[in-house]
Amino acid sequence: MIAKRLLLGLVIVAALQSAALAWMIRGHWVELNSGTEVVLESTMIDPRDFFRGHYVTLRLNIQQVQRDKFAPKDELEPGKPILAILQKGEGAYWEIAALTTTAPKSGPFLKSSTKYTDYMISDKNKNKTVRISLPFTRYYAPKKRAQELEKLRDANKMGIVVSVLPDGRGKIKGISMDGKPVYDESLF
């Protein structure tokens, strides 16, 4: 009798764990496949980390934005997200059309942030550019693929393919070279 209860309990626990795992995988799949696909230009740096495995650090070109694209000063509040409204650029890559604090009625946008909003929009900022932080800075890949990407980045224009969700979150779908996909993010 006790053995049957114990076995039933173990089966229930295993079923709940399996359901939770399936729910997480489903969520990742939905995010990768339901957003607007955009390609952002990037340069990459060292793909190896002793503790975390192999990855490529992303340095997105759109993280440096002209100050005149920034939201009016009275809209900015510390800790409030800044939304980077995206538009298709002249080539294969997307660019930032404007930075604002209110979601646009249509079109893709990414949630971003910056540490120094007051400085960036003031006259003390002589560079006339704003540096924003985007939600992705690393792209993890198997060792061999990360080393291949490191070699390819010097020869071509590298970009990341991003699935932009309606709420401004983004998930990396893959890597592109000169606008052509060279590596797709697998579900597993």
Backbone as JSON Lines, residues from 0, in Angstrom:
{"i":0,"aa":"M","n":[0.82,-1.19,0.0],"ca":[0.0,0.0,0.0],"c":[0.87,1.27,0.0]}
{"i":1,"aa":"I","n":[1.86,1.31,0.87],"ca":[2.76,2.46,0.95],"c":[3.59,2.57,-0.34]}
{"i":2,"aa":"A","n":[4.01,1.41,-0.85],"ca":[4.8,1.41,-2.09],"c":[3.97,1.95,-3.26]}
{"i":3,"aa":"K","n":[2.68,1.62,-3.31],"ca":[1.82,2.13,-4.39],"c":[1.65,3.64,-4.29]}
{"i":4,"aa":"R","n":[1.48,4.16,-3.07],"ca":[1.36,5.61,-2.88],"c":[2.65,6.33,-3.26]}
{"i":5,"aa":"L","n":[3.76,5.74,-2.85],"ca":[5.05,6.33,-3.2],"c":[5.25,6.35,-4.71]}
{"i":6,"aa":"L","n":[4.93,5.25,-5.36],"ca":[5.05,5.17,-6.81],"c":[4.13,6.17,-7.5]}
{"i":7,"aa":"L","n":[2.89,6.28,-7.02],"ca":[1.95,7.25,-7.57],"c":[2.47,8.69,-7.39]}
{"i":8,"aa":"G","n":[3.01,8.97,-6.22],"ca":[3.58,10.31,-5.96],"c":[4.73,10.62,-6.9]}
{"i":9,"aa":"L","n":[5.61,9.64,-7.11],"ca":[6.74,9.84,-8.02],"c":[6.27,10.07,-9.45]}
{"i":10,"aa":"V","n":[5.26,9.33,-9.88],"ca":[4.72,9.51,-11.23],"c":[4.12,10.91,-11.38]}
{"i":11,"aa":"I","n":[3.4,11.38,-10.36],"ca":[2.8,12.73,-10.41],"c":[3.89,13.79,-10.46]}
{"i":12,"aa":"V","n":[4.92,13.66,-9.64],"ca":[6.02,14.63,-9.65],"c":[6.72,14.64,-11.01]}
{"i":13,"aa":"A","n":[6.98,13.46,-11.57],"ca":[7.63,13.38,-12.88],"c":[6.76,14.02,-13.95]}
{"i":14,"aa":"A","n":[5.45,13.79,-13.89],"ca":[4.54,14.38,-14.87],"c":[4.52,15.9,-14.76]}
{"i":15,"aa":"L","n":[4.52,16.43,-13.53],"ca":[4.53,17.89,-13.33],"c":[5.83,18.5,-13.83]}
{"i":16,"aa":"Q","n":[6.96,17.85,-13.57],"ca":[8.24,18.36,-14.05],"c":[8.3,18.34,-15.57]}
{"i":17,"aa":"S","n":[7.79,17.28,-16.17],"ca":[7.78,17.19,-17.63],"c":[6.88,18.27,-18.24]}
{"i":18,"aa":"A","n":[5.74,18.51,-17.61],"ca":[4.83,19.55,-18.1],"c":[5.47,20.93,-17.99]}
{"i":19,"aa":"A","n":[6.18,21.19,-16.89],"ca":[6.85,22.49,-16.72],"c":[7.93,22.67,-17.78]}
{"i":20,"aa":"L","n":[8.7,21.65,-18.05],"ca":[9.74,21.72,-19.08],"c":[9.13,21.94,-20.46]}
{"i":21,"aa":"A","n":[8.05,21.21,-20.76],"ca":[7.38,21.39,-22.05],"c":[6.84,22.81,-22.19]}
{"i":22,"aa":"W","n":[6.33,23.4,-21.12],"ca":[5.81,24.77,-21.14],"c":[6.93,25.77,-21.42]}
{"i":23,"aa":"M","n":[8.11,25.57,-20.83],"ca":[9.24,26.47,-21.08],"c":[9.71,26.37,-22.52]}
{"i":24,"aa":"I","n":[9.79,25.16,-23.06],"ca":[10.21,24.98,-24.45],"c":[9.2,25.62,-25.39]}
{"i":25,"aa":"R","n":[7.93,25.43,-25.12],"ca":[6.87,26.04,-25.93],"c":[7.0,27.56,-25.93]}
{"i":26,"aa":"G","n":[7.24,28.15,-24.76],"ca":[7.39,29.6,-24.66],"c":[8.55,30.12,-25.49]}
{"i":27,"aa":"H","n":[9.67,29.41,-25.45],"ca":[10.84,29.81,-26.24],"c":[10.53,29.71,-27.73]}
{"i":28,"aa":"W","n":[9.87,28.63,-28.14],"ca":[9.51,28.44,-29.54],"c":[8.57,29.54,-30.01]}
{"i":29,"aa":"V","n":[7.56,29.9,-29.21],"ca":[6.6,30.94,-29.58],"c":[7.32,32.28,-29.75]}
{"i":30,"aa":"E","n":[8.24,32.61,-28.84],"ca":[8.97,33.88,-28.94],"c":[9.83,33.94,-30.18]}
{"i":31,"aa":"L","n":[10.46,32.84,-30.56],"ca":[11.3,32.83,-31.75],"c":[10.5,32.93,-33.04]}
{"i":32,"aa":"N","n":[9.28,32.42,-33.05],"ca":[8.53,32.32,-34.29],"c":[7.38,33.29,-34.44]}
{"i":33,"aa":"S","n":[7.04,34.06,-33.42],"ca":[5.88,34.94,-33.54],"c":[6.24,36.41,-33.66]}
{"i":34,"aa":"G","n":[7.49,36.78,-33.49],"ca":[7.87,38.19,-33.56],"c":[8.2,38.63,-34.97]}
{"i":35,"aa":"T","n":[8.41,39.94,-35.13],"ca":[8.86,40.5,-36.4],"c":[10.35,40.25,-36.53]}
{"i":36,"aa":"E","n":[10.78,39.69,-37.64],"ca":[12.18,39.38,-37.83],"c":[12.92,40.6,-38.37]}
{"i":37,"aa":"V","n":[13.96,41.01,-37.65],"ca":[14.81,42.13,-38.07],"c":[16.25,41.65,-38.03]}
{"i":38,"aa":"V","n":[17.13,42.3,-38.82],"ca":[18.55,41.98,-38.84],"c":[19.29,43.23,-38.39]}
{"i":39,"aa":"L","n":[20.11,43.1,-37.34],"ca":[20.86,44.21,-36.79],"c":[22.34,44.0,-37.06]}
{"i":40,"aa":"E","n":[23.02,45.04,-37.51],"ca":[24.44,44.95,-37.82],"c":[25.24,44.85,-36.53]}
{"i":41,"aa":"S","n":[26.25,43.99,-36.55],"ca":[27.03,43.74,-35.34],"c":[28.48,43.45,-35.68]}
{"i":42,"aa":"T","n":[29.35,43.72,-34.71],"ca":[30.71,43.21,-34.74],"c":[30.83,42.29,-33.54]}
{"i":43,"aa":"M","n":[31.76,41.38,-33.56],"ca":[31.83,40.38,-32.49],"c":[33.24,40.32,-31.92]}
{"i":44,"aa":"I","n":[33.32,39.83,-30.69],"ca":[34.6,39.67,-30.01],"c":[34.72,38.26,-29.45]}
{"i":45,"aa":"D","n":[35.85,37.95,-28.83],"ca":[36.24,36.64,-28.3],"c":[35.09,35.7,-27.93]}
{"i":46,"aa":"P","n":[35.05,34.51,-28.55],"ca":[33.92,33.61,-28.31],"c":[34.11,32.58,-27.2]}
{"i":47,"aa":"R","n":[35.15,32.68,-26.38],"ca":[35.36,31.65,-25.37],"c":[35.37,32.24,-23.96]}
{"i":48,"aa":"D","n":[34.68,31.54,-23.07],"ca":[34.65,31.91,-21.66],"c":[34.85,30.63,-20.87]}
{"i":49,"aa":"F","n":[35.81,30.62,-19.99],"ca":[36.16,29.41,-19.26],"c":[34.98,28.85,-18.46]}
{"i":50,"aa":"F","n":[34.18,29.72,-17.85],"ca":[33.1,29.26,-16.99],"c":[31.77,29.07,-17.7]}
{"i":51,"aa":"R","n":[31.49,29.87,-18.71],"ca":[30.17,29.83,-19.34],"c":[30.12,29.09,-20.67]}
{"i":52,"aa":"G","n":[31.23,28.71,-21.2],"ca":[31.22,28.01,-22.48],"c":[31.53,28.94,-23.62]}
{"i":53,"aa":"H","n":[31.16,28.53,-24.8],"ca":[31.5,29.27,-26.01],"c":[30.37,30.2,-26.41]}
{"i":54,"aa":"Y","n":[30.74,31.44,-26.65],"ca":[29.76,32.44,-27.06],"c":[30.46,33.5,-27.87]}
{"i":55,"aa":"V","n":[29.66,34.32,-28.51],"ca":[30.18,35.46,-29.26],"c":[29.58,36.7,-28.59]}
{"i":56,"aa":"T","n":[30.43,37.63,-28.19],"ca":[29.95,38.88,-27.61],"c":[29.52,39.81,-28.73]}
{"i":57,"aa":"L","n":[28.33,40.35,-28.61],"ca":[27.77,41.21,-29.65],"c":[28.02,42.67,-29.32]}
{"i":58,"aa":"R","n":[28.44,43.41,-30.3],"ca":[28.57,44.85,-30.2],"c":[27.73,45.41,-31.35]}
{"i":59,"aa":"L","n":[26.48,45.75,-31.04],"ca":[25.55,46.18,-32.08],"c":[25.8,47.62,-32.48]}
{"i":60,"aa":"N","n":[25.85,47.86,-33.77],"ca":[26.1,49.21,-34.27],"c":[24.97,50.17,-33.92]}
{"i":61,"aa":"I","n":[23.75,49.67,-33.75],"ca":[22.63,50.56,-33.45],"c":[22.61,51.02,-32.0]}
{"i":62,"aa":"Q","n":[23.57,50.58,-31.18],"ca":[23.59,51.02,-29.79],"c":[24.1,52.45,-29.65]}
{"i":63,"aa":"Q","n":[24.73,52.99,-30.67],"ca":[25.13,54.4,-30.69],"c":[24.11,55.14,-31.53]}
{"i":64,"aa":"V","n":[23.32,55.99,-30.9],"ca":[22.21,56.67,-31.57],"c":[22.44,58.17,-31.54]}
{"i":65,"aa":"Q","n":[22.12,58.84,-32.64],"ca":[22.21,60.3,-32.69],"c":[21.26,60.9,-31.66]}
{"i":66,"aa":"R","n":[21.73,61.9,-30.93],"ca":[20.96,62.51,-29.86],"c":[19.64,63.11,-30.33]}
{"i":67,"aa":"D","n":[19.57,63.55,-31.57],"ca":[18.33,64.17,-32.06],"c":[17.2,63.16,-32.24]}
{"i":68,"aa":"K","n":[17.5,61.86,-32.14],"ca":[16.45,60.84,-32.23],"c":[15.87,60.5,-30.85]}
{"i":69,"aa":"F","n":[16.38,61.15,-29.82],"ca":[15.97,60.85,-28.45],"c":[14.65,61.51,-28.1]}
{"i":70,"aa":"A","n":[13.94,60.91,-27.16],"ca":[12.66,61.45,-26.68],"c":[12.89,62.81,-26.01]}
{"i":71,"aa":"P","n":[11.88,63.66,-25.95],"ca":[12.02,64.92,-25.23],"c":[12.41,64.67,-23.77]}
{"i":72,"aa":"K","n":[13.15,65.59,-23.19],"ca":[13.67,65.43,-21.84],"c":[12.58,65.19,-20.81]}
{"i":73,"aa":"D","n":[11.43,65.84,-20.94],"ca":[10.38,65.7,-19.93],"c":[9.75,64.31,-19.91]}
{"i":74,"aa":"E","n":[9.98,63.5,-20.94],"ca":[9.45,62.14,-20.97],"c":[10.35,61.15,-20.23]}
{"i":75,"aa":"L","n":[11.6,61.51,-20.01],"ca":[12.56,60.57,-19.45],"c":[12.48,60.54,-17.92]}
{"i":76,"aa":"E","n":[12.49,59.34,-17.4],"ca":[12.51,59.14,-15.96],"c":[13.52,58.05,-15.66]}
{"i":77,"aa":"P","n":[14.28,58.21,-14.56],"ca":[15.25,57.17,-14.22],"c":[14.55,55.82,-14.03]}
{"i":78,"aa":"G","n":[15.12,54.78,-14.61],"ca":[14.58,53.44,-14.49],"c":[13.46,53.11,-15.46]}
{"i":79,"aa":"K","n":[12.93,54.11,-16.16],"ca":[11.87,53.85,-17.13],"c":[12.51,53.38,-18.43]}
{"i":80,"aa":"P","n":[11.97,52.31,-19.04],"ca":[12.59,51.82,-20.28],"c":[12.49,52.83,-21.42]}
{"i":81,"aa":"I","n":[13.49,52.79,-22.26],"ca":[13.5,53.6,-23.46],"c":[13.22,52.65,-24.62]}
{"i":82,"aa":"L","n":[12.3,53.01,-25.48],"ca":[11.92,52.14,-26.58],"c":[12.61,52.6,-27.86]}
{"i":83,"aa":"A","n":[13.33,51.68,-28.48],"ca":[14.02,51.96,-29.73],"c":[13.11,51.52,-30.88]}
{"i":84,"aa":"I","n":[12.54,52.49,-31.59],"ca":[11.65,52.2,-32.71],"c":[12.52,51.88,-33.92]}
{"i":85,"aa":"L","n":[12.28,50.73,-34.53],"ca":[13.11,50.24,-35.63],"c":[12.48,50.51,-36.99]}
{"i":86,"aa":"Q","n":[13.34,50.72,-37.98],"ca":[12.9,50.85,-39.36],"c":[13.92,50.18,-40.25]}
{"i":87,"aa":"K","n":[13.48,49.69,-41.38],"ca":[14.36,49.01,-42.33],"c":[15.33,50.04,-42.9]}
{"i":88,"aa":"G","n":[16.62,49.73,-42.86],"ca":[17.63,50.63,-43.4],"c":[17.78,50.45,-44.91]}
{"i":89,"aa":"E","n":[18.75,51.13,-45.49],"ca":[18.96,51.06,-46.93],"c":[19.47,49.7,-47.37]}
{"i":90,"aa":"G","n":[20.3,49.05,-46.57],"ca":[20.85,47.75,-46.93],"c":[20.05,46.62,-46.29]}
{"i":91,"aa":"A","n":[20.78,45.64,-45.81],"ca":[20.15,44.46,-45.22],"c":[19.76,44.67,-43.76]}
{"i":92,"aa":"Y","n":[20.26,45.74,-43.16],"ca":[20.1,45.9,-41.71],"c":[19.03,46.92,-41.34]}
{"i":93,"aa":"W","n":[18.47,46.73,-40.16],"ca":[17.49,47.65,-39.61],"c":[18.24,48.7,-38.78]}
{"i":94,"aa":"E","n":[17.6,49.85,-38.58],"ca":[18.21,50.92,-37.8],"c":[17.17,51.55,-36.88]}
{"i":95,"aa":"I","n":[17.64,52.39,-36.0],"ca":[16.73,53.06,-35.06],"c":[16.2,54.33,-35.7]}
{"i":96,"aa":"A","n":[14.88,54.44,-35.75],"ca":[14.23,55.64,-36.29],"c":[14.09,56.69,-35.2]}
{"i":97,"aa":"A","n":[13.79,56.26,-33.97],"ca":[13.6,57.19,-32.86],"c":[13.7,56.43,-31.54]}
{"i":98,"aa":"L","n":[13.97,57.18,-30.49],"ca":[13.94,56.66,-29.13],"c":[12.82,57.38,-28.39]}
{"i":99,"aa":"T","n":[11.97,56.63,-27.72],"ca":[10.83,57.23,-27.04],"c":[10.52,56.43,-25.78]}
{"i":100,"aa":"T","n":[9.56,56.9,-25.01],"ca":[9.14,56.17,-23.81],"c":[7.75,55.59,-23.97]}
{"i":101,"aa":"T","n":[7.11,55.86,-25.09],"ca":[5.77,55.31,-25.32],"c":[5.8,54.38,-26.52]}
{"i":102,"aa":"A","n":[5.09,53.28,-26.42],"ca":[5.08,52.28,-27.48],"c":[4.41,52.84,-28.74]}
{"i":103,"aa":"P","n":[4.99,52.57,-29.9],"ca":[4.37,53.04,-31.14],"c":[3.1,52.23,-31.45]}
{"i":104,"aa":"K","n":[2.24,52.81,-32.26],"ca":[1.0,52.13,-32.64],"c":[1.27,50.96,-33.58]}
{"i":105,"aa":"S","n":[2.32,51.03,-34.37],"ca":[2.65,49.93,-35.28],"c":[4.17,49.9,-35.48]}
{"i":106,"aa":"G","n":[4.63,48.77,-35.98],"ca":[6.05,48.62,-36.26],"c":[6.82,48.05,-35.08]}
{"i":107,"aa":"P","n":[7.94,47.41,-35.38],"ca":[8.72,46.79,-34.31],"c":[9.5,47.81,-33.49]}
{"i":108,"aa":"F","n":[9.66,47.51,-32.2],"ca":[10.49,48.31,-31.31],"c":[11.13,47.39,-30.28]}
{"i":109,"aa":"L","n":[12.29,47.8,-29.76],"ca":[12.99,47.04,-28.74],"c":[13.05,47.85,-27.45]}
{"i":110,"aa":"K","n":[12.85,47.18,-26.33],"ca":[13.03,47.83,-25.04],"c":[14.53,47.97,-24.8]}
{"i":111,"aa":"S","n":[14.94,49.15,-24.42],"ca":[16.34,49.4,-24.15],"c":[16.43,50.25,-22.88]}
{"i":112,"aa":"S","n":[17.63,50.56,-22.5],"ca":[17.84,51.41,-21.33],"c":[19.15,52.15,-21.5]}
{"i":113,"aa":"T","n":[19.36,53.12,-20.65],"ca":[20.62,53.84,-20.6],"c":[20.82,54.33,-19.18]}
{"i":114,"aa":"K","n":[22.06,54.46,-18.76],"ca":[22.35,54.85,-17.38],"c":[22.36,56.36,-17.2]}
{"i":115,"aa":"Y","n":[22.66,57.1,-18.24],"ca":[22.94,58.52,-18.09],"c":[22.01,59.38,-18.93]}
{"i":116,"aa":"T","n":[20.71,59.27,-18.76],"ca":[19.77,59.98,-19.62],"c":[19.93,61.5,-19.51]}
{"i":117,"aa":"D","n":[20.11,62.04,-18.32],"ca":[20.24,63.49,-18.18],"c":[21.45,64.03,-18.94]}
{"i":118,"aa":"Y","n":[22.59,63.36,-18.8],"ca":[23.8,63.78,-19.49],"c":[23.64,63.67,-21.0]}
{"i":119,"aa":"M","n":[23.05,62.6,-21.46],"ca":[23.0,62.34,-22.89],"c":[22.16,63.34,-23.66]}
{"i":120,"aa":"I","n":[21.13,63.88,-23.04],"ca":[20.3,64.83,-23.78],"c":[20.64,66.27,-23.45]}
{"i":121,"aa":"S","n":[21.62,66.49,-22.57],"ca":[21.98,67.86,-22.21],"c":[23.04,68.39,-23.17]}
{"i":122,"aa":"D","n":[23.33,69.68,-23.05],"ca":[24.35,70.31,-23.89],"c":[25.76,69.9,-23.46]}
{"i":123,"aa":"K","n":[25.9,69.25,-22.3],"ca":[27.21,68.76,-21.86],"c":[27.69,67.61,-22.74]}
{"i":124,"aa":"N","n":[26.77,66.94,-23.41],"ca":[27.11,65.84,-24.3],"c":[27.58,66.42,-25.63]}
{"i":125,"aa":"K","n":[28.88,66.54,-25.78],"ca":[29.47,67.13,-26.99],"c":[29.47,66.15,-28.16]}
{"i":126,"aa":"N","n":[29.36,64.85,-27.87],"ca":[29.42,63.85,-28.93],"c":[28.15,63.77,-29.76]}
{"i":127,"aa":"K","n":[27.05,64.27,-29.22],"ca":[25.76,64.25,-29.91],"c":[25.26,62.84,-30.17]}
{"i":128,"aa":"T","n":[25.78,61.86,-29.43],"ca":[25.29,60.49,-29.55],"c":[24.84,59.98,-28.19]}
{"i":129,"aa":"V","n":[23.98,58.98,-28.23],"ca":[23.45,58.36,-27.04],"c":[23.79,56.88,-27.11]}
{"i":130,"aa":"R","n":[24.32,56.31,-26.04],"ca":[24.61,54.87,-26.0],"c":[23.49,54.2,-25.22]}
{"i":131,"aa":"I","n":[22.82,53.24,-25.87],"ca":[21.75,52.51,-25.21],"c":[22.17,51.06,-25.01]}
{"i":132,"aa":"S","n":[21.51,50.39,-24.08],"ca":[21.74,48.97,-23.82],"c":[20.55,48.19,-24.36]}
{"i":133,"aa":"L","n":[20.83,47.18,-25.13],"ca":[19.78,46.31,-25.66],"c":[19.77,45.0,-24.89]}
{"i":134,"aa":"P","n":[18.68,44.24,-24.96],"ca":[18.53,43.07,-24.1],"c":[19.4,41.87,-24.45]}
{"i":135,"aa":"F","n":[20.22,41.94,-25.45],"ca":[21.08,40.81,-25.79],"c":[22.49,41.29,-26.04]}
{"i":136,"aa":"T","n":[23.45,40.64,-25.41],"ca":[24.86,40.99,-25.57],"c":[25.72,39.81,-25.96]}
{"i":137,"aa":"R","n":[25.16,38.6,-25.85],"ca":[25.94,37.4,-26.18],"c":[25.1,36.45,-27.02]}
{"i":138,"aa":"Y","n":[25.82,35.74,-27.88],"ca":[25.19,34.69,-28.68],"c":[25.98,33.41,-28.43]}
{"i":139,"aa":"Y","n":[25.34,32.45,-27.79],"ca":[25.99,31.19,-27.46],"c":[25.89,30.23,-28.65]}
{"i":140,"aa":"A","n":[26.99,29.55,-28.91],"ca":[27.05,28.6,-30.02],"c":[28.0,27.47,-29.63]}
{"i":141,"aa":"P","n":[27.86,26.33,-30.27],"ca":[28.82,25.24,-30.02],"c":[30.24,25.71,-30.34]}
{"i":142,"aa":"K","n":[31.21,25.1,-29.71],"ca":[32.61,25.53,-29.82],"c":[33.06,25.71,-31.27]}
{"i":143,"aa":"K","n":[32.82,24.71,-32.09],"ca":[33.28,24.77,-33.48],"c":[32.61,25.92,-34.23]}
{"i":144,"aa":"R","n":[31.32,26.1,-34.03],"ca":[30.57,27.15,-34.72],"c":[31.01,28.53,-34.22]}
{"i":145,"aa":"A","n":[31.26,28.68,-32.93],"ca":[31.71,29.97,-32.38],"c":[33.06,30.36,-32.98]}
{"i":146,"aa":"Q","n":[33.95,29.38,-33.16],"ca":[35.25,29.66,-33.76],"c":[35.1,30.02,-35.24]}
{"i":147,"aa":"E","n":[34.16,29.37,-35.95],"ca":[33.9,29.72,-37.34],"c":[33.38,31.15,-37.46]}
{"i":148,"aa":"L","n":[32.47,31.51,-36.56],"ca":[31.91,32.87,-36.58],"c":[32.99,33.91,-36.32]}
{"i":149,"aa":"E","n":[33.94,33.58,-35.45],"ca":[35.03,34.5,-35.16],"c":[35.85,34.76,-36.42]}
{"i":150,"aa":"K","n":[36.1,33.73,-37.22],"ca":[36.87,33.88,-38.47],"c":[36.07,34.65,-39.52]}
{"i":151,"aa":"L","n":[34.78,34.39,-39.6],"ca":[33.94,35.03,-40.6],"c":[33.73,36.52,-40.35]}
{"i":152,"aa":"R","n":[33.73,36.93,-39.1],"ca":[33.4,38.32,-38.78],"c":[34.37,39.32,-39.39]}
{"i":153,"aa":"D","n":[35.62,38.92,-39.57],"ca":[36.62,39.83,-40.12],"c":[36.45,40.02,-41.62]}
{"i":154,"aa":"A","n":[35.85,39.05,-42.3],"ca":[35.74,39.1,-43.76],"c":[34.48,39.79,-44.25]}
{"i":155,"aa":"N","n":[33.41,39.78,-43.49],"ca":[32.12,40.29,-43.97],"c":[31.43,41.15,-42.93]}
{"i":156,"aa":"K","n":[30.33,41.71,-43.34],"ca":[29.46,42.42,-42.39],"c":[28.61,41.39,-41.69]}
{"i":157,"aa":"M","n":[28.7,41.37,-40.37],"ca":[27.97,40.4,-39.59],"c":[26.76,41.05,-38.95]}
{"i":158,"aa":"G","n":[25.69,40.29,-38.87],"ca":[24.48,40.79,-38.23],"c":[23.84,39.69,-37.41]}
{"i":159,"aa":"I","n":[22.89,40.08,-36.59],"ca":[22.12,39.1,-35.85],"c":[20.67,39.21,-36.3]}
{"i":160,"aa":"V","n":[20.05,38.06,-36.47],"ca":[18.64,38.01,-36.84],"c":[17.86,37.93,-35.53]}
{"i":161,"aa":"V","n":[16.96,38.88,-35.33],"ca":[16.24,38.99,-34.06],"c":[14.74,38.89,-34.32]}
{"i":162,"aa":"S","n":[14.06,38.12,-33.49],"ca":[12.6,38.08,-33.5],"c":[12.14,39.1,-32.47]}
{"i":163,"aa":"V","n":[11.52,40.18,-32.95],"ca":[11.06,41.26,-32.07],"c":[9.59,41.04,-31.75]}
{"i":164,"aa":"L","n":[9.31,40.84,-30.47],"ca":[7.95,40.57,-30.02],"c":[7.16,41.87,-29.87]}
{"i":165,"aa":"P","n":[5.83,41.8,-29.9],"ca":[5.01,43.02,-29.82],"c":[5.22,43.85,-28.55]}
{"i":166,"aa":"D","n":[5.74,43.24,-27.47],"ca":[5.96,43.99,-26.23],"c":[7.36,44.59,-26.14]}
{"i":167,"aa":"G","n":[8.16,44.47,-27.2],"ca":[9.49,45.08,-27.22],"c":[10.62,44.16,-26.83]}
{"i":168,"aa":"R","n":[10.32,42.94,-26.42],"ca":[11.39,41.99,-26.12],"c":[11.92,41.43,-27.43]}
{"i":169,"aa":"G","n":[13.17,41.01,-27.41],"ca":[13.77,40.42,-28.6],"c":[14.47,39.13,-28.28]}
{"i":170,"aa":"K","n":[14.41,38.19,-29.2],"ca":[15.11,36.91,-29.08],"c":[15.98,36.72,-30.31]}
{"i":171,"aa":"I","n":[17.23,36.35,-30.1],"ca":[18.13,36.12,-31.22],"c":[17.75,34.81,-31.92]}
{"i":172,"aa":"K","n":[17.54,34.91,-33.24],"ca":[17.19,33.74,-34.04],"c":[18.39,33.16,-34.77]}
{"i":173,"aa":"G","n":[19.39,33.98,-35.03],"ca":[20.54,33.48,-35.77],"c":[21.53,34.57,-36.12]}
{"i":174,"aa":"I","n":[22.49,34.21,-36.93],"ca":[23.57,35.1,-37.37],"c":[23.48,35.21,-38.89]}
{"i":175,"aa":"S","n":[23.76,36.42,-39.41],"ca":[23.79,36.61,-40.86],"c":[25.11,37.26,-41.26]}
{"i":176,"aa":"M","n":[25.52,37.0,-42.49],"ca":[26.7,37.64,-43.07],"c":[26.26,38.32,-44.35]}
{"i":177,"aa":"D","n":[26.48,39.61,-44.44],"ca":[26.05,40.39,-45.6],"c":[24.56,40.18,-45.88]}
{"i":178,"aa":"G","n":[23.77,40.04,-44.83],"ca":[22.32,39.9,-44.98],"c":[21.83,38.5,-45.26]}
{"i":179,"aa":"K","n":[22.74,37.53,-45.38],"ca":[22.32,36.15,-45.66],"c":[22.52,35.3,-44.4]}
{"i":180,"aa":"P","n":[21.5,34.53,-44.01],"ca":[21.62,33.71,-42.8],"c":[22.72,32.67,-42.92]}
{"i":181,"aa":"V","n":[23.57,32.56,-41.89],"ca":[24.62,31.55,-41.87],"c":[24.47,30.6,-40.68]}
{"i":182,"aa":"Y","n":[23.68,30.98,-39.7],"ca":[23.49,30.12,-38.53],"c":[22.15,30.43,-37.9]}
{"i":183,"aa":"D","n":[21.32,29.41,-37.72],"ca":[20.01,29.58,-37.12],"c":[20.01,29.03,-35.7]}
{"i":184,"aa":"E","n":[19.32,29.73,-34.82],"ca":[19.15,29.28,-33.44],"c":[18.23,28.08,-33.44]}
{"i":185,"aa":"S","n":[18.7,26.99,-32.9],"ca":[17.83,25.82,-32.8],"c":[17.03,25.91,-31.51]}
{"i":186,"aa":"L","n":[15.94,25.17,-31.47],"ca":[15.11,25.19,-30.28],"c":[15.81,24.53,-29.11]}
{"i":187,"aa":"F","n":[16.65,23.55,-29.37],"ca":[17.31,22.84,-28.28],"c":[18.8,23.09,-28.28]}
